[in-house]
Amino acid sequence: MEEEKPVSEIKEVTKELVGWEDNKLWRTLKGLTLSPGATIRGFCGEDRQKYLSPITYFLGVTAVEAYVASYFGLFEAMLDKNKEELKRAATEPSLTRFFDTQQVSERVFDYLNFVTSETGQKVIFVPFVLLFTWLFYKKFNKSFKQNSWYALYTLGHATLLAIPLIPIWYFSKDLVLYSNTGLAIIFIYSLWSSKQFYNLSLGKALVYQLLLDLTLLIALNVLSFIVMTIAFASYLK
C-alpha cells in the first residue's frame, strides 16, 4: 500500500489540474464559449470550485497552441519570417548609427526570434495585459485579482478559438491572413467577454477594447525595441 499511495496522489493532482474532477474542464469550456461574463463572475464569486483556475486554463491553452503550431510547422515559418524582418531592421539608420549591426552574432537573432514570436510575446507580455486591463476597467471593478482572472480567461479562450486557424494556415501558407484572422477572433471575443463581465453597453465596450488594444500594441512595440537594442548591444563582438 505504501508504494501505491504516491501514484494515487499523482492521479488526484493530475485530475485537479486538468479538470477531470467534477467535469471542471467541460464546464469551463462551455461557460467561456456561451456565457463568458457569467462564468468568470462565477469563478470570482462562490462558484470557484466549479471551474478550472484561470492560470491553469491559460497555461494549458498556451501549451496546446504551442504543440499544434509546432506540429504543423507554424512556429518555424514565423521564426524564419521574424529573422528576415530582424535582419532587415538591422540595416535601419537608427541602429547602424550607434554600432555595426553586421557584427551581431546569430544567437542574438535566435533570442529575438523567441521574443517576437507569438508564444514569446504572450509569455513576456502577460504582466502588461494584467496591468493595463486593471487600469482600464478598475472603474467597473476595483479588484486587481478579479480583473486578472478576467484577462487570463479571456486571452486563454480567445487563443483556443484561434487554434483551428493553424491547420488552415498549413494549406494556405499565408501568415498575414493567419495573423489578421487570429487578431480579429481575439478582438471580437474580448469585446463580447468585456461587455458581459463588466455589464457594459456595446458602444462603451467597443471604445474600451479599442483603447486597451492600442495601448498594449504601443507598449509591445516599445518593449520589443528596448529588448532588441539591449540584445544587439550586449552581443557585439
N, C-alpha and C positions, 0 to 999 in steps of 0.2 A: 504493500500500500504506500510505503514511503516513496517508491520510485514513480508511482502514478500521480502523486499529488502535484509535482511541478508541471506535468503535462496537462492536467486538469486546469490548473491556474492559467496556463498559457492559452488554452482554449477559451476560458472565460474572458481574458483580456482581449483576445482577438475578436470575439463576438461583440464585445462592448465597443471596440474601436471601429470595426467595420459596420456595425449597426444591425447585425443579425438578430440581436436580442430584442424581442418585442416589436419586430418589424420597423425599427427606427430608420433604417436606410430607405425603405419604400415609403414610409410616411413623410420623411424629409423631402425625397424626390417629388412625390405627388404634391405636397404642400407648396414647395417653392415653384413648381410649374403652374399650378392652378390658382393659388392664392398666396403669393409671397408675403404680402403685408401681414395677414393674419398668422401665418406660420412663424415669421420672425418675431412678431409680438408675443406669440405663444411661448417661444423659447425664452424670450426676455422676461416672461411672467412666470406663471405657476406650472406651465406645461413643459418645463425644461427637459424632463426625463423622457418625453415622447420623441424627441428629435436628436439627430446627431449634432454634436457641437459644431459651431461654425468653423473653428480652427481645423478640426478633423475633416470636415467636409471640404474645405478649401484645399487643404494639403492633398487629400485623396483625389480630388478632381484634377489638380495640377499634375499629380503623378500619372494619372490615366492619360491626360493630354500629352505629357512628355513621352510616354510609351507609344501611343498611337502615332505621334508625329515622327518619332524615331523609326518606327516600323515602316512607315510609308516614305521615309526619306525627306520629310519636310524640313527638319532641322538642318540637315546637310545643305539643302538648297538655300535656306535662309542664311546660313553661315557663309556660304560662298558669295551670296549677293551682298551681305554685310561687308565681307572682306574687300570686295571690289569697290564698294562705296567708301570704305575707310581709306583705302589706298588712294582713291580719287580725292578724298578730303585732305589727305596728307600733302597734297600739292597746293592747297589753298595758301595764298599770301599771308593770311592771318597766322598761320602756323610756321611757314617757312621763314618768316622774318625773324623768328626767335631761335630756331635751330634747324639743323639739316635733317629733315624727316626721312631721308633716304637711308640714314644710318640706324633707324629704329629696327630692332630685331623682329623676327617673325613671331616670337612669343607675345609681343605686345598686341599684335593683331588677333592672336588666339584669345587673349584675355578680353580684348574689347569686343570680340565676337560674342562672347557669353553675355557681356553687359548689354549689348544691343539686341540680343536675341529675345524672342517673346517670353520664354521662361525666365531668362535673366532679368528682364525688366520687371516681371511680376514679383520675383523674389526680392529684388532690391527696392522696388517702388511701393511695396505694400505699406510700409510705415507712412509714406506720404499720402496714400489713399486713405488710410485710417485718420490721419491728422486733418486733412482737408475736408473729409466727409463730416467730421465732428464740427469743424469751424463753419461749414456752410449750413449744416442742419441743426445746430445746437439751439436755434431759436424755437424749433419744434420739439426737440428732445435734448435736454441738457446733459444727459448721461453719455460720457465718452465710451463707456463699455458697451452700451446698447447700440450706439451709432457704429461702433466697431463690429459688433455682431451683424448688423445690417450690411455693412460694406463687405465683409467676408462671405456671407451667404450670397449676396447679390453677384459679386465678382465670380465666385465659385460656380454658381449655377449658370450664369451667362457664358462662362467658359465651357461648361458641359454642353450647353445648347449649340455651341460653335464647333465642337469636336467633329460632328458629321461632315463638316466642310473639308476636313483633311483628306478623306478618300476622294472627294470630288476634285480637290486640287491635284491629286495624283494623276488624274486623267487629263486635266486641262493644263497643268504646269504654269498657271497664271498666278504669280504671287501677289500681284496688285489686286486682282479680283478677290483672292482669298482674304487678304488683309482688310480690304474695304468692307467686304461682306461680314467678316468677323466683328469688325468695329461697329457696324450697323446693328448686328444682333445684340452686342453688349450694350449699346446705347439705348435701344428700344426696350430691352428687358429692364435695364436700370431705371429708365423713365417710369415704366409700369410699376416696378417694385417701390420706388420712392413715393409715387402717388398714393399707393395703398398704405405703406408703412407710416408715412407722416401725415396721412389724410389731407393731401393737397389737391387743388384743382389741377386739371390737365395743363393749363397755361402756366401756372406757377411751378409745377413740377418740371415742365419743359425748360423754363428760364433757369431754374436752379441747376438742372442737369447740364445744360449747355455751359454755364459759368464754371461749374465744377470740372467738367472735362477740359475746358480751355485752360484753367489754372493748372491742372495736372499735366497737360501737354507742355505748357511753358516750363513747369518745374522739371519734367523729364528731359527736355532739351538742354536746360541749364545744367542739370546733373550730368548728363551724358558728355557735354562739352568739358566740364570740370574734370571728370574721370579720364576722358581722352587726353586732355592736356597733361595731367599728372602722369598718366601711363607713358606717354611719349617722352616726357622729360626724365622719368625715372630710369628708363631702359636704353638711353642713348649710349652708344659705345664710344 
